[in-house]
Structure formats: structure tokens, C-alpha cells
Amino acid sequence: MGHVTVKKLLAFLIVLGGLAIGYRQFTDLPATRLAFVDSTLQQGPPGLFSLVLSKIFAGRRELIGNDAYRVYAYAGDRDGLQSVLLTHNGQPIPFKFETSATQAELEFDGNRQAGLHTYVLSARDQRGKQSTSTLIINVKLVTPVGGVVF
């Protein structure tokens, strides 16, 4: 191992401090989660890894046919929620919650029509901090051998 200099130690401490500040800022945001309901879904607040992934990537799912599917929405903040807005392709979906509640959940039927369906959940906490999650579901119709789409 190389010699540890004061500059290296100082640089390490600055990076570590930056990570700690970033972690604190990130966990200070309201938690939002949109998920495709399946047998592996654990409802409730997302874990840290799931939360980080939901902020970097929109959830995506592709469905073949017009089978029914359900979507799960979760919003929470330890300081209480001020507002929650849920939309499907820009149109609001009713999401009832009590102001100052620390969490709110909703499970609802997804749109089965062919095409791209974008669900967006946005939550604002009592301090005005906002967080958003997105779920994109692409429903494709099945074309059987006879060529008739159903």
C-alpha cells in the first residue's frame, strides 16, 4: 500500500462528507413508488435500493393482450404529506389521503387499451419538498394466426 498523505486523507474526507450530505438530502424527500402489481410486490414504503432506482429509471412493463392488470401507488414522508397527485397519460386519477398523513396507498386497475400508458405519482411534503415516480406500461394487442386482432 502506498503512503497515506494529508492530501489523500483530506480528499477522502471531503468525498465521504459529500456522500453523507447527498444521502441526507435524498432521504429527506418524500418516498414515492409506482409498481406493477404481481405476486412478488411488497407493498408499503420502498427500500433504499428500490427508492434510488425509482428516481433514476422509470418502471417499465410490456404486456401482450388486453388482460387486466393492477397498479400500486405509494407516497410517504415522516413529516407528513401536503399533496399527492397521480396521473395516467396526463389525466388525474383520484388519490384520497389525509393532509399531514405520513403515508398513503392506492391500488387500482390499469388501462387495458392498446398503447403506451404512463402513470406519474408526485408527492409534496409539509416542508415543500417534492418527489416523483413514473411507471410506463406498453399494452400490445395479440394478432392470432388468422390475422384477426382481438
Number of C-alpha atoms within 10 A of each C-alpha: 3 4 6 8 9 9 9 11 11 11 12 12 12 12 12 12 12 12 12 12 11 12 11 11 10 16 13 17 21 25 28 29 28 26 23 20 18 11 6 7 10 11 14 15 18 18 10 12 8 11 17 13 12 21 17 9 11 17 19 14 14 12 17 12 16 15 12 11 14 14 18 20 24 23 31 25 24 15 16 18 26 20 19 24 16 21 16 17 11 11 10 13 14 11 16 12 17 13 15 15 17 18 21 20 18 15 16 12 11 18 19 19 15 16 14 15 20 18 25 24 23 20 25 23 26 18 12 12 14 19 20 22 26 22 23 20 21 17 20 16 17 15 12 9 7 6 8 8 10 9
